[in-house]
Every structure is written in structure tokens, then in C-alpha cells.
């Protein structure tokens, strides 16, 4: 019985669409996918889908203008590039011709000022960036904030429950079976931290919330410089 003829499979990778090609050029110019997402006011996952799901056609006109501004106009600041892009982004339409709905962002802070954000090890590794909008919104509303960190017991300078470590916090230190501890810093009773001031720390750290919290803990003598934060929680409230 003669062998079946083999089907010809393409050996090369699928050619990138224009949105991906423009994103590549912007990355060559020094911008990250997250920067590009901020420029077009979308989530960073959408930029990744330029490559994986062939999306992004609606953003091609905006990306062209942004790339031209970078290459020929010498414009480099993200807010300026975002302003340029916004003038060339149109909402897509459905099959019936109606304007498609865009998923709205989740409400970060309630009208009373309370808000909470938590991140674990995976998000910690990328700087806990998902907490940055919560802190920024708290700063805009003049709120206070507190945070709870979890790290190895040996990473703390003061013993568990020390009032020097976190004075006025009656909440017990939470000890874990993996030899880590959770400790809280700030509360409504003690006044907490000024969200606007903490937002400035985050900005100074390049948006890395983990680094900003770590720096504050080291500067105030609460943890050792080589301590590694494994979990982080931010809480906000409106001062009375």
C-alpha cells in the first residue's frame, strides 16, 4: 500500500498584524507593552492580544500617530502620547451597527471612602501594580490608608506584638505555619498614612507599590533591607 502524501504545513510563524508591528516599533523605541496600554487607555492584556489573537485593528490609526510623534516629533512623555492617541481612537461597532459597549473598570473605592486591595506572591513579583490605581484614587479623594504585609519572621526587626513596631494596633500579629508573619501598619484609630504622600512614594518608585512599602518599612526601622514581602494588603478610609 503506497504511503499517503504528506500535507504541506507552513513552517514560518504567522505574520504580525499592523497593530503588533506598530507596537514592536514603539517597544524598539523604549516603551513597554504596559506603556503602550496606557497610551491607548486600555489594559495591558489587550496589547498582548495584538500578537496572540490578531486584535488591535481599531488602534492602528492611533498607534501610527503616536509612532510618528515619537520618531519625528520628539514627543516622549506618556500623557502627551496618550492625548495624541485619544484623538484617533474610535469605539468599534457591533454587527447591527450600534456602538459597542466597553467594560468599565471595577469600583475601587466606595462612596464612604473604604477600599481594599490584596496581592500575593505572583503580583508581588511584578511590583503589585494592580494596587497602584487604588492608592492613586485614594490620594485624589484625600483619604487615609493602612497596609498589612506578610514576610518571614526573621525579616522583621522588632519582636511580634511590639508597640515600637506598630504602636496602637490592637490587632494580633498573624503567624503562619510557613514561619511568616502578617503585621499591620496604620489604622483608623491611629490615623494611618496620608494616601497622597504614599502615592508620591509609589510614583518615585516607578509605580512599584511593593518597593514603596518595602522602602518605608526599611526607613522606619521595621524590617531588614533584605526582607522579602510575600503578600500585601492596602486599606483606605475617609478621615473623620
PyMOL commands that set and color helices and strands:
alter all, ss='L'
color gray80, all
select helices_A, chain A and resi 18-28+33-39+44-52+57-71+78-86+121-125+129-140+153-155+195-204+209-219
alter helices_A, ss='H'
color red, helices_A
select strands_A, chain A and resi 115-119+144-152+174-175+180-185+193-194+231-237
alter strands_A, ss='S'
color yellow, strands_A
deselect
rebuild
show_as cartoon
